[in-house]
């Protein structure tokens, strides 16, 4: 009987092929005490299903339980990001973590390829996943637009053309963050086995986001879920590490013993985590001592300062000082912090027919003590054609029209496509979109403003006659009849423009009463507030200030410190006016800038970005007030017979050039002259080339990263093919697998020598290496133990025979396919 190369009782893919050790002296072995006769009455073991075989083969040594615990912890962090409501479409962030987990697991188990190369490839996969989710799934914009915005954010410049909003870029960042957290955690668990580092990172990010989660029960569930999952994960990996240590020290156990100790360990860890979570509810978290509170505050400050790079070696104490993100005056919300992020450089220039003007783009009407938001949104938006009349607030006689020619040199980085003009714009010479809830509060373009963009706007500003009549408007508490006769005041204003922060100190009302004593009308009342807040001898304008405590309202903080930037003062005046029932809102845009005598234009810099107050008067609409110190009032001083308002200018610290005389404008609207056609030179080829080069480089990097991942996955699969076989048998079976792909698989009736001879005929030669490998394979499987391949022969197979035969068989594969 001859032996076949295909053993019917062996599976070359899963079985360990060991040399037969019982081929001699069987009688002596059967008489030994270790021999046990086979029990033929017991049923034969059933062959496990294919799916179970697949799981047994590809289950990592750490098991799938660690991945489940890690996924639970990761999604607790992800849900905290979603609950913080950083961006729209935040539920889409649930996609990226699971992809990061799988990619991290695959790369952690690739044994031979360089890990730095795989890390780079994984980051590129996450980068393109974030771009796809942001552009195609969330915001439905071109991926080129997102990449252009990323390039702009990295280089710090503004490329010509459309750029994505800050919200889109932040969504991209959060998507990549959640992907990277999954990838980072999976790799640390399955490769480095450092669950403590994973716990540190996840807990830090969760705590940062919980500061913005308002539902206390939801936050508690997230903390409990993360704590429990991380505790079980650490226990699982610690057990695996201990078992590996025992194995290295020579302890070998069977599978039932490992399963039993694993169950006991995880059961104990589960009980410990349950007791810990229950006991934690008894801690005095709501009544901690001042020292404990200071400790956690200092720890939180240190982490925030390190993350934001707000630490200097010259001042080590700055590590524990409170830090707040600078306020962005052109965002969807105006979160007031210690400092403000103002654009740099010259933003625009304009010429005017009616004196320098504030340039308004949008307003806020809801205030919670720290952040201004707006009820205006796309649901109440209207599109207005070029040179068409815009809806205006009700104006009494005395309004006058001013025309402005505006050229933007550097548009601000804003979340919406704001277009700027004097308050109460009447017409733009280009199509615009307005947001209105009965009164217009926001003006936008269909696309963002671009460099060197030019447009004209006509606006209605208060005249002398109008200002004289404002003093006739009583305060709401003494002239309720006048205010209630205004339909808009009775419907929308009371609901959205009289909101008061819940934690406002009673001292604010006391200070308001003290400053406005004797005011018998709304206009005088507001001018007194403007005058006191704008008093430079008592209050100071500063863009860099100490952080505002979380437990203190902005208005209280300003009255205590007497220092702040424009939004501080606008917020204080708006809230004080609302205490007396006067509807107010905060307007954002730019102050009038400075006059450039050389170019004969008004120039507006990024430092002129500004916030001021608009108060509503029944029958008249919104009137501007500016309480910021260092800024002249936008309306005349308090008097019964107001005089024309002087041009609003910052209080100069040095001599400034005197602008050219300004002609008075008639009170009736004047036709807007047609906008001149300005031809701008095409953008330089360098910018286009750089952008195209950036895009193509990213595409090439994506292709390379995918190829690297494919190679890594194939390498991992190939090295695990016949991984349970011995070295010689594994090499022989791999050659059989390659030959089978070329249609030259072994037959059931062939011996190894016959199969080797058949392969030699197709190879065109009889390679010595194939004969050597066949001899070793036969000796290992059917020879006596002393004939089994020794270590020197195995090294020859690994380093000499296998590389030569592998190349031959690969050439055979392609030759047969061709």
PyMOL commands that set and color helices and strands:
alter all, ss='L'
color gray80, all
select helices_A, chain A and resi 26-30+50-58+65-84+90-108+115-138+143-155+166-192+195-210+216-248+255-280+290-307+316-320+378-380+464-470+480-484+487-496+506-515+522-533+554-561+566-579+606-608+685-720+727-741+752-763+768-782+785-787+791-817
alter helices_A, ss='H'
color red, helices_A
select strands_A, chain A and resi 327-328+334-335+340-341+346-352+359-364+366-367+371-373+381-384+400-408+425-428+432-436+440-444+453-461+540-541+563-564+584-590+594-596+601-605+609-617+621-625
alter strands_A, ss='S'
color yellow, strands_A
deselect
rebuild
show_as cartoon
